[in-house]
Amino acid sequence: MTWRLKVRSGFSAAHRLVGSGGKCESLHGHNFRVDLEVEGEELGDAGMVVDFGKLKGVLREVLEELDHRDLNEIGGLRGESPSSETIARYIFRQVRKKFQVPGVAIHSVTVAESDTAWATYFPGEIG
């Protein structure tokens, strides 16, 4: 059996989508929503894969670095257009550095810039 757990948080930030053409190349902001999903196959003594509080804490720690910032100036995003896709990959990599629980793997990170537009990053192959 495999369990997948999800926690949600958010942050507010500005960005410019360099090379996208149109108005999104101008500085603008969003209230981003972020979903972090992890997977595990074993339940611990408390009947949990991992405590939700631990997941929320790591996600909050990563998002604090992005909150109320110009994402084009963030070290790990500098040189890339900080689209929802690249932000999701950045958050995934930052969480992976900070979250090390045996038997629990980070499945994906989803970044929504509105109620109708989001991107999900998870390592894997297409095709």
C-alpha positions in Angstrom: 0.0 0.0 0.0 1.0 3.5 -0.6 -0.3 6.6 1.0 -0.1 10.1 -0.5 -0.3 13.1 1.8 -0.9 16.7 0.8 -0.4 20.0 2.6 -1.2 23.5 1.3 0.3 26.9 2.0 0.9 30.1 0.1 2.9 33.2 -0.4 2.6 36.6 -2.2 5.3 37.7 -4.6 6.0 39.6 -7.8 7.7 38.4 -10.9 8.3 39.2 -14.6 8.0 36.4 -17.2 11.0 37.3 -19.3 10.6 36.2 -22.9 6.9 35.4 -22.6 5.7 38.4 -24.7 2.9 40.6 -23.7 1.9 42.1 -20.4 3.3 39.3 -18.2 6.8 40.6 -19.0 6.0 43.6 -16.8 6.4 43.3 -13.1 3.2 42.0 -11.5 2.1 40.0 -8.5 0.2 36.9 -7.4 -1.1 35.3 -4.2 0.5 31.9 -5.0 -1.0 28.7 -3.6 1.4 25.8 -3.1 0.5 22.1 -2.6 3.2 19.7 -1.4 2.6 16.0 -1.8 4.6 13.2 -0.3 4.3 9.4 -0.5 5.1 6.6 1.9 4.4 2.9 2.2 4.7 2.4 5.9 2.8 3.8 8.9 4.8 4.7 12.0 3.8 3.9 15.5 1.3 6.8 15.6 -0.5 5.4 12.5 0.9 8.1 10.2 3.3 8.2 7.3 4.6 11.6 8.6 3.1 14.2 10.8 1.3 16.9 8.8 2.9 19.5 11.1 6.3 18.5 10.0 5.3 18.8 6.3 3.7 22.2 6.9 6.7 23.5 8.8 9.2 22.6 6.0 6.9 24.1 3.3 6.4 27.3 5.4 10.2 27.6 5.8 10.8 27.4 2.0 8.0 29.7 1.2 9.1 32.3 3.7 12.2 32.8 1.5 9.9 33.7 -1.4 7.2 35.7 0.4 6.9 39.4 -0.6 9.9 39.2 -2.8 10.6 39.8 -6.5 11.1 36.2 -7.7 13.4 37.4 -10.5 15.9 38.2 -7.7 15.8 34.9 -5.9 19.1 33.1 -6.2 17.8 29.8 -7.3 15.5 31.4 -9.9 17.8 34.1 -11.1 18.6 33.6 -14.8 15.3 31.8 -15.4 11.9 33.2 -16.1 10.1 32.5 -12.8 7.0 30.9 -14.2 4.7 28.7 -12.2 6.6 25.8 -13.7 10.0 27.0 -12.6 8.7 28.1 -9.2 7.2 24.6 -8.6 10.6 23.0 -9.5 12.5 25.4 -7.3 10.2 24.7 -4.3 10.4 20.9 -4.9 14.2 21.1 -4.8 14.3 23.3 -1.7 11.9 21.1 0.2 13.9 18.0 -0.8 17.0 19.5 0.7 15.2 20.2 4.0 12.9 17.2 4.3 14.7 13.9 5.0 12.4 11.2 6.4 13.3 7.6 5.8 10.6 5.8 3.7 8.9 9.1 2.7 9.4 10.6 -0.8 8.4 13.9 -2.1 5.9 13.2 -4.9 5.2 16.7 -6.3 4.8 20.4 -5.8 1.9 22.3 -7.4 2.0 26.1 -7.7 -1.2 28.0 -8.5 -1.0 31.6 -9.5 -4.8 31.9 -9.6 -7.9 29.8 -9.1 -7.8 28.8 -12.8 -4.0 28.3 -13.6 -1.4 26.1 -11.9 1.6 23.9 -12.7 2.8 20.7 -11.0 6.4 19.5 -10.9 7.4 16.0 -10.2 10.5 14.2 -11.3 9.8 11.6 -13.9 9.9 10.8 -17.6 7.4 11.7 -20.3 6.8 9.1 -23.0 
